[in-house]
Amino acid sequence: MERRAFTLIELLVVIAIIAVLMAVLMPSLNVAREQARSITCRGNVRTLTLAWLIYKDENDARLVGGFPERVNESPWSPWVQIPPAGANASVEEKKEYIKRGTLWPYVKDIDVYRCPSDKRKNSPYHKFAYRTYSIAGGMNGVRSESPFEWEIIPCVRYTEIKQPATKYVFLAECDPRGYNMGSWVMRPKTRQWVDPFGIWHRDNSSTLSFADGHVEMHRFYSRGLIEWNLKALHEPMNFTFYRPPQDNEEMEDFEFMLKGYAYRALL
């Protein structure tokens, strides 16, 4: 029996059908992939927050140092350390100094310290930044020699946190200096954003963990705020710290973050 080969037109039709199917399926696959990454991110932050809680339980309610340090002998018990070369250090060196941090004995999995959706990976501007998450400045993250700059006296013990279920601990940061330096801060009195945060999920959402241990994916609504954060990612050399809310939507975003920003008192 004679076999008939496909004609050129038939082959082109098959190829066109496959292309259409791929065009239909790819957005769904991308959504599913991002959902998986966001689940991993929430799991990472939950794990870090559990370690943060266990540390305070084992240390008479004292909070781990939220300000990364460059030295081993720091009295602040920093949760992670910064390599001597800072942003210029290699990824492997940055990983090594995470392992020297106070929380490493509680979370001995280096992948937990990075969100899989962190868009800074291998960016020449960000010099191979690795760690995604930072601790909020009011959670023992503001250094004693500079509290007036940040307008607060931070909490140093868990008992000083008012309404822990409403106060966030860990969040994704996108420091434009190539590495997440210090803690994540904002200015409550002069009402300004200071540090950009990583809006890695769905281009408008970020993961937050709270002092009672729960984790949320929070959506930001202000387009101007989102673009300010994206500038820290894509144009770090042109990024400007300190930004007052520009419109009503951004004010609502600011009020949400301000309500969750823990501190003992304003200065």
Secondary structure, DSSP 8 states (H G I E B T S, - for coil): -------HHHHHHHHHHHHHHHHHHHHHHHHHHHHHHHHHHHHHHHHHHHHHHHHHHHTTTB--B-S-BS-TT-TT-BSSB--TTGGGS-HHHHHHHHHTSTTTTT---GGGGS-TT-TTTT-TTTTS----EEEBTTBTTS-TTSHHHHTEE-B-BGGG-SSGGG-EEEEEB--TTSS--S-B-EETTTTEE-S-B---BTTTEEEEEETTS-EEEEE---HHHHHHHHHHHH-GGG--S-B---SHHHHHHHHHHHHT---SEE-
